[in-house]
Each structure stands twice: as structure tokens, then as C-alpha cells.
């Protein structure tokens, strides 16, 4: 049997997120986290937040893979409303949402940022923050028409979204949305991002959750830009990791 050597990042996450052996004692979960780690390295994701949503309970699902401290400042999720947690992910019901504590105005750049999400059902899925039409960052998945808005504009794409990673990213004056390695891009310029934290499961509209989604969340990330080439490798890595644990 081949023994995998786990990085300090994987080990630190397991130390923080494990509850009575629910991750540490499950080899498939350790391999899953290793695959997440490899995908992040290929996409140069080192800051922000990556949520593997593994372990089957709210505690384990809340931790940020990149900084697994139990602190708001480490972008640990806080779940609000009615959620159910199991080995398939974290399911938000009706108006439920999760606060990332990532404030775009402070923690992201309008010319160098990304958000991504993955859900298991072909239903509406939302994450982001907004104050006005021209001051927002959001990823809205609706099956037939999906969009990434940053500022007043953003690209759209038609694709099957269930169990596929959806990425919205901005680099310089170009924004793109990627789903299952299909990419749509558009020229886009914005100078300011909202000063409210990003929500998962809804869009934070001035500290009020809007556009809620009943969805089984399986992976999310927020951070610096993932360029179009690296997005394909990242999408494939996350897809493969999810399949490795039966999702």
C-alpha cells in the first residue's frame, strides 16, 4: 500500500477540524484533503479561504483550509438559520446562510479576486456581497443562466451546474466565469468592492441575506484571482477530490 505524505497544511486542518476522529480516522477524507491541497497549489491559492466542507458536522464544515483557526479573523464560517450537515455536505434551507467574515473592500482587490462554489443539486446557488448595483461581488447559479457580477457588470454562461465547480474571477480589466472548464469572459472595470462580508447560501445585501438558496454546499473558496488556464486545473482537481469521497 502506498502511504501518502500529507503537507503541514493538511495536518493543521485535521488537527483543527477533526471531531472525535471523524476526519483523522477516515483515510478517504485524508486523501480528499490531500487532493484539495494539490489543487490549491496548482492554482497558487495561498490566501483567503478554502472550505473543503468535510467531516459531516457543522464544526468540521466551518473551518478554513488555509487558516484553520477558530476565529472570525481566520475566516471560519458561522452558520445562520436552518442547516443540515452530513457526509454529502452542508445543506442550507430557505433563508439560511453562512458568514465567511471576508470583507471584499478590505480583504480582496477589485482587479485581483475570485469566488467559487460547488453544490450537488441543479438548483439556485448564491454567494457574495452587495450594497448597490455598481458595488458588488457575487456568484449566482441558476442552472440555465449563471453569472459572476463584480461591480455593475459580469460574464454569464449557460451550463449544467450540479456537482461542478463554478468560479468567478477578475484579473485586471477582465472578468470570467468558469463552469466545468467552460469559460465565458468579458471586459469589466470596477474600482470598489462592498464593505460587508461575503455570505455563502445567500448574497449579503447590507448585512441582510438576499437571494437565498436551498442547496447542498460541497466546496467554496474566496481569494485572489485564478487565471483562466489555472482555473481548468483547479476545477478538475476539486471535481476529482469530490468524486473520491462519493459526492
Helices and strands as residue ranges (DSSP letters): H 8-17, H 27-42, E 49-51, H 58-61, G 72-74, E 78-80, E 83-86, E 89-92, E 97-103, H 104-107, E 112-119, E 125-132, E 135-141, E 146-150, E 156-157, E 166-171, E 174-179, E 182-187, E 197-200, E 203-205, E 209-210, E 215-223, H 228-244
